[in-house]
Amino acid sequence: MGLGGWLVAHAGIVISARTGLSETVVGTLFTAVSTSLPELVTVMTAVRHGALTLAVGGVLGGNAFDTLLVAISDVIHKDGSIYVHIPEHLLFLSALTILMTGILLMGLVQREKHGVGNIGFESFLILSIYVGGITYMVLHH
């Protein structure tokens, strides 16, 4: 697992250097998607078996744990607080994540059986915001 994580990180750095895409865009698109694929399989399997709480809990728990990783990164960063070095476009991504999480929580409070395209309003909004945010990041960074 450690070697796989190192390879994914190294591949992201190489992709960023060779394509000219920012490290934020590469991390947001390629690294995040590739490291989330096992979680996607777990969620899809849980949903297919009717374990909906496991699926949602896995996603929310994974996000909480990922947030913890930023704090751990801050501990091992040698040049003071890591938060000082976070560029503004990454703050945009953070705000986007907070917005999507808030919408997800609203969906857990206000439940509906059918919404736009036969999915919940929160899923439609989250998908729309994610696609819009990623498009903005790719075009402007």
Residue, then its C-alpha position, 0 to 999 in steps of 0.5 A: m500500500g505504501l509503495g502504491g501511494w508513493l507511485v501515485a504521488h510520483a506519477g502525479i508530480v510527473i504528470s503535472a510537470r509534463t502537461g503543465l497542469s497545476e499540481t492542484v488540478v492533477g491532485t484533484l482529478f487524477t490522484a484523488v480519483s485513483t486513490s478513491l477507486p477502492e472506496l467507490v467499489t466498496v460503496m457500490t458493493a454496499v449499495r447493491h447489498g442494501a447496506l446504505t448506511l455502510a455506504v454513506g458512513g464509509v464516504l463520510g468517514g473516509n472524508a473525515f480521515d482524509t482531513l486528518l491527513v492534512a493535520i498529519s502533513d502539517v506535523i511532518h512539514k519542515d517549514g512551519s505550518i503547511y496552511v500558510h503555503i496553501p495557494e488560493h486555488l486550493l482554498f477554492l477547492s476547500a470551499l467547494t468541498i465544504l459546500m458539497t458536504g453541506i449539501l450532503l448533510m442537508g440531504l440527510v436531514q431533508r430526505e426525498k424519494h425522488g428528485v431531479g433525474n430520479i435521484g435526490f436533489e443533493s446528488f444532483l447539486i453535488l454532481s453539478i457543483y463538482v463538474g462546475g468547480i473542476t471545469y473552472m479549476v482546469l480552465h483557470h489554473 
